[in-house]
Amino acid sequence: MKTTIQIEQNTLELLKKVRENTKSNSYDEALNKIILKNINKESYFGYLGKKNKNDLLKELRDKNDRF
């Protein structure tokens, strides 16, 4: 099913660039590529556990490496 949408001129220019950069045959294909790329990103939320910032940074650098 084809649909018409209204977008601003600057959005059209960006969409044209995305279409070229993704080497897509249509705007629909370009939009699908960028949407699917962003949906499939793996989240690293909680990767470091529940430590506070000071504990994480404490052992990051040796004291000898500091100026």
C-alpha positions in Angstrom: 0.0 0.0 0.0 1.5 3.3 -1.0 1.0 6.4 1.2 1.8 10.0 0.8 3.4 11.9 3.7 4.2 15.6 4.2 7.8 16.5 5.2 9.7 19.7 5.3 12.3 20.5 2.5 15.3 20.0 4.8 13.9 16.6 5.8 13.7 15.7 2.1 17.3 16.7 1.6 18.4 14.5 4.5 16.4 11.6 3.2 18.1 12.0 -0.2 21.5 11.8 1.5 20.5 8.8 3.4 19.2 7.1 0.2 22.6 7.8 -1.5 24.7 6.7 1.5 22.8 3.5 2.0 22.7 2.8 -1.8 19.0 2.2 -1.6 16.7 2.0 -4.6 13.9 3.9 -2.9 13.2 6.2 0.1 11.2 3.3 1.6 14.2 1.0 1.4 16.5 3.7 2.9 14.1 4.4 5.8 13.8 0.6 6.5 17.5 0.3 6.6 18.1 3.1 9.1 15.2 2.1 11.3 16.2 -1.6 11.5 19.8 -0.6 12.2 18.7 1.4 15.2 16.1 -1.1 16.4 18.7 -4.0 16.5 21.2 -2.2 18.6 22.2 -4.1 21.8 21.8 -2.2 25.0 24.7 -2.1 27.4 22.5 -0.8 30.2 23.6 -2.4 33.5 26.8 -3.8 31.9 29.0 -2.6 34.7 26.7 -3.7 37.5 25.6 -1.6 40.4 28.9 -0.1 41.4 29.2 3.7 42.0 31.3 5.9 39.7 34.1 6.4 42.2 34.6 2.6 42.7 34.7 2.1 38.9 37.2 4.9 38.4 39.4 4.0 41.4 41.5 1.4 39.7 41.3 2.9 36.2 44.8 4.4 36.2 48.0 3.7 38.2 49.3 6.4 40.4 52.6 6.2 38.6 51.0 7.1 35.3 49.7 10.4 36.6 51.6 13.7 35.9 
